[in-house]
Amino acid sequence: MERNTSLHSKGEKIMTEEKKNENVKTLSALSDEFKKFLNQFKDEKGFKYVDIISSHIKTKQVIEINPNDFTEEVKNSFKNLTEPEKRKTIYRAVKEIFANDEGVSRTASAIKEDRIQIKFNDKVLGQEGKKIKDDVELEPKKESKKQEVKDSRRDSKKLFDFADGHIEKMVISTYDTSKVYGLVFVNKHFETLDLNSSRSVQWLSNEYHQVDTDVIHPQDFFKNVLFALTSHAQMNSTVKQKVHTRVAQTNDAIYYDLGSNDYSVVKISKKSISIVKINEKTPMFLRPTSLFEQVKPSYDNENALNELANLLLVRDKDRIIFKVHLIAFFLESCAVPIPVATGSAGSAKSTFTAYWKEIVDPSGRLKENNLMGFPKKIDDLVAIESHRYVIAFDNVSEIDQEISDELCRSITGGSTSSRKLYTNSDESISSYKNKIVLNGIVPRLNYPDLQTRIISYPRKSLDENNTLSEAKLEEKFQSLLPDVLGCVFKTLQKALKLFPSIAEHSNPKQRLGDFEIWGETIALCLGYKNKEFRLAYDEKLKEDTINAKESHVIVDLIETIMEEKDVYENQVKVLFYRIKALAENEGIDIKSKYVFFPKIPNQLTRELTIIDPILKNLGFKVETFPYRKRDGVFKRNTKIVRISRVKSGGLETFLKSDLPCLPSLPHKK
């Protein structure tokens, strides 16, 4: 009898153990079920939970689990669970999703540092999660009597593995293929580092000394390991990617780096405008020392751009161009003309230039922080271009041919080649694309190739009775700046939606075609009528062409020759002596250093090439060619020039065309 009782007790014990095991399995299955729910649940913005789990754990942000999102299946499964069991299930599911994305070692670090913070039923599972982590380990720990195996790796190998594990993403820059950049998580934010820079050495030293406090390693120890990492990246087909400064433009969004300590960017998409933190999914941003924090935008004042134009005394006929031009500076991929503020002393040219830069890419809150003198050497200009998004040059008086060509390359995108070291033959190629603004009393931008890439903003001398003090002007500008940014970002959001349809129906005729299309799009989004921007832009270019003629007397002389002709064709040397005689008859001093006039007939062909953009805007086509016919009109192989009057095209053709109907956009009255 006693034996039967004993067997009965033993059977009950076995059944109890089986139920216990069955319960553990049930919790494991529930965790898998909840993990499936987290992976699949979507709201209007996308996958609500799985998209934020990794980034929130890395930045120790709370992951909020809303019970109202639960499916009927999850609700039924949770119905009979105790609160501790629910917490264990949720914690385990979140942790395993993170482990799948980031690996076991990083998950273990996250648990140790209590970075898995989950809010459920108004309670945060953080420290509580640490208390239950033994129940939800990735791998059950097995007791072992063996002694811990000593790490036999050298110190440099330990550091290499440590650094490699703490760099979230490593890329080679498409702008400079000798540069390797890493995205790292430091001080609760993601930051892009040039892995050959002193800041990357500081980052690695700081991070490593937090886990290895016994030894203080020298600077070269970290430099050598970073060099090994970049060498490994260069030799193993690491992905090439753009690394941006201040603005990044993708196919469907524009990102604007606010330069804030929390590394926030404004994301402008077709659907919304939001402020997000830089992470693995946003473009990579580099922050040079010249990059200053921007104010956050405000969206309450829809008239801010007009108020800015009033404050900067922009001429009424220039206002549509000014507003479109300023907004286009936020389009990273678009080549945008250089705004040039001209005028006499005391016309607030420097203020106009500095505020333009401060709106787009501030380097400080003082006017002098945002302006720089024009470099005299081409190498100095290239160095400036490679570290800034917007460059503002103050008091420019003259630009030579070499600098003019470099500015043209900078606007449309260019590259430069240089030796890495004087001791070797390795070549370093750097690419760049900038936005430039400048001013001068009468800046001599005499090269037509550059002339077609500028828009001038003539300034009037300030009326002493209507002049604000610098302090009052600065106060007004700073109070207006958040509203201006808000207007810019809202307009860009509309433009992103509208641009594809405008581009499809546009046939730009000007030199910077993308700016022409974006300009029309932006103007429509600002409430202007169809083609109003294109008309204003065409008139502006004509005005600048007339100004350019003053530096090239040959243009006026050719117009004189073509007054009663549709076509002129003759030998180059005959045309040279013809225009020389006309110049002398009109009293033009062709020997003056301020007058561009060829010295000999052979130089005329080059001058005609230089002024070709001006002549095109005036409706003339110039061709030079060797004469091949044997008809006796000209000696065979003689160089001939043909100037013909072309029919008006471009704007007139555009104005006769139809753009798509835009009923959703209000038009300015």
Secondary structure, DSSP 4 states (H G I P E B T S, - for coil): -HHHHHHHHHHHHHHHHHHHHHHHHHHHHHHHHHHHHHHH-EETTEETTTTTHHHHHHTT--EEE-GGG--HHHHHHHTT--HHHHHHHHHHHHHHHHHHHH-HHHHHHHHHTT---EEETTEEESHHHHHHGGGG-SSPPPP--SPPPP--S-HHHHHHHHHHHHEEEEEEESSBTT-EEEEEEETTEEEEEETTSHHHHHHHHHHHHHH--S----HHHHHHHHHHHHHHHHHTTPPEE-EESSEEE-SSEEEEE---TT-EEEEEESS-EEEEE--TTSPEE---TT--PPPPP--S-TTHHHHHHHHTT--GGGHHHHHHHHHHTT-TTS--PEEEEE-STTS-HHHHHHHHHHHHS-S-SSGGGG-BPPPSSHHHHHHHHTT-SEEEE-S--B--HHHHHHHHHHHH-EEEEEES-TTS--EEEEEE--EEEEEESS-B---HHHHTTEEEEE-PPPPGGGPPPHHHHHHHHHHHHHHHHHHHHHHHHHHHHHHHHHHHT----SSSHHHHHHHHHHHHHTTPPTTHHHHHHHHHHHHHHHHHHTT-HHHHHHHHHTTT-SEEEEEHHHHHHHHHHHHHHTT--TTSTTS---SSTHHHHHHHHHTHHHHHHTTEEEEEEE----SSSS-TT-EEEEEEEPPP-THHHHHHS-PPP-TTS----
